[in-house]
Amino acid sequence: MGQVTMTACDHCKRKVENPNEHRGWITLGGTDHILEKVYVKRSTGTFGQNSFESDYVDRVTDFCSIECLVAALDKKAREREDKKVETAKKESLRT
């Protein structure tokens, strides 16, 4: 009996047997077979304390749609913004 390999969306975790059968499936990769997982970076366009702020989705390869890719980046953006709010709260308590 053959072995079935499932591919999962790195955001919503939707599993499919063959991502090529699903319109809009995004697979990130390269020609270097050593590189299995990559990161996706979206810049905010805002310069922070010492660099431009960016949101990263690390160690990913597959998204079932562009909407899922954007949702993963939006989740990272919310985490970044929440961290800034928390830091500001801590700073205000010190003063």
Summary of the structure (lengths in Angstrom):
residues: 95
radius of gyration: 17.8
end to end distance: 68.0
largest distance: 68.0
contacts: 206
relative contact order: 0.19
helix: 34%
strand: 28%
